[in-house]
Amino acid sequence: MTTKVAMVTNETKNLIPSDDYERVQALRRQHILDTPSEKSLRNLAETAALIFGVPIGLISFVDAERVFIKENYGGTMSGTSIKRNRSLCSIVVLSDEPSVYSDLQKEPCHLINPDLINKMGLRFYAGAPIKDDAGENIGALAIADTNPREFSFRDEQVLANLAKVVADKLTLRKYSLSEINELSKQVSEHQSSLHSTSNELRKSQQELDNFLYRASHDLKGPISTMAGLLNLAHQEIHDIAAINYINKLSLVNNNMNESLSKLAVIYSLIRENDSSDFHRHVLGRKELLKIIDEIILYFRREIDNKLISVKIEINDVRLFANRQYLQLVLTNIIENAIRFHKLIPGRDPEIRIESSMSDRYAIIKIKDNGEGIPREYQDKVFDLFFRGNNSARSGMGLYIVSRLIEKMKGNIKLKSESGESTEFTVMVPES
């Protein structure tokens, strides 16, 4: 039996060469020391053992003063380290060719302490150097057996080729880690930027809150004062032309007050995110009928002035909704039905409000036989600030309706024929 240690002889006196520092630095750039087992590398250690019919396959990396055993097929040393002077893998990195010991008992390696080898009962060892992409020997792919054996030149070539496969895996691993680190850096930078932006947005939000509060307070005062003065003018002024101007001013003042209130609702909706909690309750026929009666009572003067007949048919319903939201939805739809209703010769003005249940949804329909909505406007009526022709309204009411229904996990449908009728169908889940 022969012992072959390429480029190394038993007379070599120094296990650690003078230029070992560069090699160690190359190893540490791999970021593989003290890492857990990796399946692709373990499979290669196992493959090497199976090809040569030996019980042990190793992949190890030689650090400055220790050998880190990354994979140990057939043993329990994966993830552990041993002193450099106790491992044959320390010999492998000294050469560019495989290092082979056919029978360690007859021809031991005198460069290392044999205690561990004797304890394990090893007789045969062969290892090929694992190189990094710059050609530095950073580790070893090795096989071992408790029985002596011959190892041919062809066997050495096969083992060396397997070591090259390990090296290729390490190169891919290194670049993958580099990509991950770069992505992590970018994510960290983005998170920092988002955090900064979030703080700026919160600051801007607070400033906007303060502005809207002050603006609302400043505007409500003059609007209320104007309403009071206009009421007083109605009582004291009897000139027909002056009264006509007063009526127009009252309409403008009412529109301003209404727009201010709707803007407050819209701002509240924008501030809330989709997961924000708001109180919802199960509402039945009695609660729904009460809401509708309150709305009709509020608009009673306009309804009577326009001679509109309101027909209400509320069947037994069950819906899971926020009462205030639902009231705002129905108020806006009924208000539109009243205010945009025009007398059509030969047709008695009418608004029908009905309710029913279908597929776990409460269905509320508000239908009028007024002028209808032109087809070209029907896809836009729920847009913020959209106003059809001849409309002096703010264009916020139906936008508020759509957002409130969305908050309640419901939906709304519009069906209208110009010059004939308009029907809004509100669907709110029962639970």
N, C-alpha and C positions, 0 to 999 in steps of 0.2 A: 504494500500500500504506500502511496506517495502523498506527500503534503505539498500543496501549491499555494503560495501566497504571492500573488503578482505584485511586483515592485516593492515588496516588503520581505525582509528576511528576519530570521530569529536573532541576527546580530544587530538589528536596528535598536538603538538605545533610547530613542525619543518617541513616545507615542503621540505627542502633540507637536506638530511642526511649527516653525517660527511664523509662517504665513497663515496660521489657522484663524486669525482674527477676521479676515475677509470672508472666509468660509462661514464662520459663525454668524456674521452679520447678514450674509445671504440667506441663511436658514431662518433667522428671526424675521426677515422681511416676508416670509411665507405665512406668519401668524398661525402656525400649526402646533406649536408646543403647548402642552397641557390642554389640548382640546379633546372632546369626547370622540368615541368611535364613529367612523363614517362608513356607511354601507359600501360605497363604491370601492374604497380602499381595502376594507375587510374582505370583499369578494376577491380582490387581486391576491391578497395574502393566502386565501384559501385555494385559489386557482393554482398558485405556485406549488403549494404542498401536494395538491392532487395530481398535478402533471408529473411530479417526480416521485410520487408514491411515498411521501414522508409524512410523519404525524404533525409536524410543526411548520407553520409559515409565519414570517414576521415582516412587519414594516416598521422601521425605527428611524429616529432622527438624532444626530449626534450634536449635542450642544457643547458649550465650552468645557463643562466639567461633568456632564451627565449624558446619558442616552435615554431619550424619551421613546418608549415603546407605544407607538400609535395603534397598531393592530397586532394581535397575537392569536392566530388561528391554532387551535389545539392546545391552548394554554390559558392562563388566567391573568396574564400580565398586561393586558391592554389598558392604556391610560396611566401606566406607572413609569417611574424612572429608576434607573440604577446608575451607579458611579461609572464614569467613562472607562476607568481602568479595570472594570469587571466584565466588560461586554466585548464580544468579538466584532460587533458592528462598528466599534471604534477603529478596528483595523481596516474595514472595508472602505471607509471614506479616505484612506491614505492612498488609494490606488484608483486608476481609471478602469481597471479590469476586475473581473470577479475574483474574490478571495475564497479559496477552497481548502478545507481541512478534511481529509478522507478518514482519518482516525485520530482523534484528539488524545486518546489514551497513549498511543504509541509516539505521536509527534505533536506534543502540545504547543500552544502559542505562548512564548515566554514574555510577550509584551504586556500581558494582562494577568490579573489575579485569577487563578483557576477555580476558586472556591465555588462560585455559582455554577460554573460548567459541571464540576464534579457533583455538586448537589443535585443538579437536574439529570445527571447521568448521560450527558450528551457525548456522543462519539463522532458524529458527522456534522459538519457545518459548511454551508456555501452561501455567500452573499455578494450581490452586485450593487454597485453604487447608484444611488438616486441623485440625478443632477438637476439643478435648477435651470432656468432658461438661459443663464449666462455661463453654464458649464461648471458651476461649483458643486462639489460632492457634499450634499447636505444630509444624506441618510443612506439606508440600506434596505433592499428587499432580500430577505434571507430565508433559507430553509434549514431544518435541523432534524437529526434522528438520533435515537439512542443506540443505533447499530452503525457500525462503520460501512462505507460503501464507496465505490468508484464514481467519479464524476468526469465525463468526457468533455472534450473541447466543444462538441455540439451542445451538450447540456449547459455549458457555460454561456454559449450564444443565446440559448433559449431564456436562461435566467436574466441575462443582460437585456434582452428585448422586453421581458416583462417589467424590468426596472424602468425602461424607457416609457412604458405605458403608464406606470405610476407617476413618472415625471410629467407626462402629458396631463394626467389628471390634476396634478398640483398646479400646473400652469393655468388650466381652466379655472381651478378653484381660486387661485390668486386674483385672476382678472374678475371673477364673479364677486369676490370680496371687495375688490376695488370699486366695481360698479355699485355694489350695495352701499359701500361707504360714501360714494359720491351722491347716490340717491338720498341717503340718510342726511348728508350735509345739506342737500337742496331742500329736503323736507323740513329740516330744522330751520333753515333760512326762511322758508315760506311760512312756517309756524310763527317765527319771530315777527315777520312782516304782517301776518294776519293778526297777531296779538296787538301790534302797534296800531294797525288799522282799526281793530275792534275798539281799542281805547279811544282813538280819535272819533269813531262813530258814536261811542257812548257819550263822549263830551259834546259832540254836535247834537246828539239826541236830547241831552239835558238842556242845551241852549235853545233848541227848538221848542222843547216843552215849556220853558220859561217864556219864550216869545209868544207862543200860542196862548198861554194862560193870560199874559198881559194884554195881547191883542183882543182876545175874547172878552176879557173884562172891560177893556177900553171901548169896544164896539157895542157891547150889550147895553151899557149905560145910555149912550146917545140914542140907540134904537128904541129903548124903553121910553126915554124922554120924548122922542119924536111921536111915538104912539099915543102918549098922554096928551100932547099938544094937539094932535090931529083929532082926537076924540073931543077935546074941548072946543076946537074950531067947528066941528060938526054941530055942536050945541049952540054956538054963539053967532055963527055966520049963516046968512040966509040968501046971499047972492048966488044965483044959479051957476054962473061961470066960476066963481070962487069955489063952490062946493065940488064942481067937476074936477078942478085942480087938486082939491083936498083928497078926493077919492083916488086919484091917480097917485098922489104921494103916499096914501095909505097902502096901496097895492105895492108900491116900490119898497116901502118900509117893511111890510110883511114878507116880501120876497127876500130882503136882506136878512131878516131874522131867521127865516127858514133856511137860507143858504149857510148861515153861520152855524146853525144847529147841525145841519147835515155834514158840514166840514168837520165838526167835532166828532161825529160818529165815524166818518171815514178815517180820520186820523187815529182814532181808537182801534179800528179794525187793522190798519196798517201796522200799528205798534205790536199787536198780538201776533205771536207765531202760531203755527198749526197745532202745536201741542199744548198751547196755553189752556189752562183750566177755567171754565166758566160754568155757572150753575145751570143745570138742565133738570127738568122735572117731567114726570108723566102727566100730560094734560089730556083731559077727556072732553066729551061733548059740551058739558056745562061750562068749562073754562074757555073753550074756543068760542062758544056763543056769547059769553060775557065780553071777550075781547072785541068781537065784531060789533056788538051793540054799542060799546064805548066809542068805537071809531065812527059808526054811523051817527051817533049823537053829536060828536065833535063837528061833523060836516053837515049837520041837519039843515042849517040855514041855506047853504049852497044847494043841497039836494032839493029843498022846497022851491027855491028860486028858479031852478031849472026844470021843475016839475018831473023829477026823476022818480020812477017807481023802483024801490029796492026790495027784492025778494030773497029771503034767506031760508035755506033748507039744510040744516046741520044735522046729519045722521050721527049715529053712535061712532065715535072715532077714538083713537088712542095714539098719541104722538109724544115722542121724547124730545122736548125742545126747551129753549130758554124763553120764558114768557115775554120778556122785553124785546128780544130779537124778533119773535114771531109777530108781536104787535107792530113793530116798525115795518116788517115786511108787508103785512096786510094793509097797514095805513098808507104806505106809498102806492101800492097797487090800486086800492080803492080811491085814493085821492086822484090818481091819474084818470081813472074811469069817470070820476065826477067832473073834474076840471077840463078835460078834453072832450067832453060830451057835447055834441052840437045837435040842435033840433033838426030833424029831417022830416020834411012834409010827409004826412000819412003814416008816421011811425011814432008810437008812444015811447019816450025815452025810458030805458030800463037797465038795471044792474042786477044780475043774479049771482048769489054767493051760495055755493054748495060744498058739501063735504062727503067723503066716503072712505072706505078702506080697500086697499088692493096690494097683495104681495108684501105684507108687513110694512106698508107705507100708508100714512094718512094723506089723502088727496083733497086739496082745497082748490076749488075753481072759482075765479072771479071773471064774469063775462058781462060785457056791455054791448048794446046795439048802436053804438055811436059811429063816428067817422072812420074808425079802423086805423091801422098803421100801414103805410105804403110798403110794398114788398122790399124795395131797395133799402129801407131803414130797419127791417126786422132783425138783421144780423148784428146791428150796431146799438140797439136800444140799451144794452147792459154795459156799454162802454162808459168810462168815466168822462163826464162833461159833454157827452153826445146830446145834441138837441136837434130834433127834426125841424123841418121848415115850419114857420109860423109859431114856433114855441118860444115863449119868454122864460121858461123855467131854467133851472141851473144845470140840468143834465146830470144830477148826482143821485136822484132817487132810485132808479132801477139798478144803478151800480151798487148802491148800498144793499138793495134787495138781494142781488146775486151773491154778494160777499157774505151776508148774514145767513143765507140758506146754505152756502158752502160750509160755514162754521158749524152748522147743525147737521152736516153730513147728508143734506137733502139735495134736491135739484128743482129747477123751474123750467117750464116750457111755455112758449108763446105761439099762439095760433091766431092769425088775424086776416081779414079780408077788407081791403080798402073800401070805405063807403058802406060797409055792412056791419062788422062786429070785431071785437077784440076779446080774446080769452087767455088768461094766464092760469097755468096749472102749477100749483106748488105741491111738492112731494116731500114729506118729512118722515123719517123712520119712526116706527112705533117704539123702538128700544135701541 
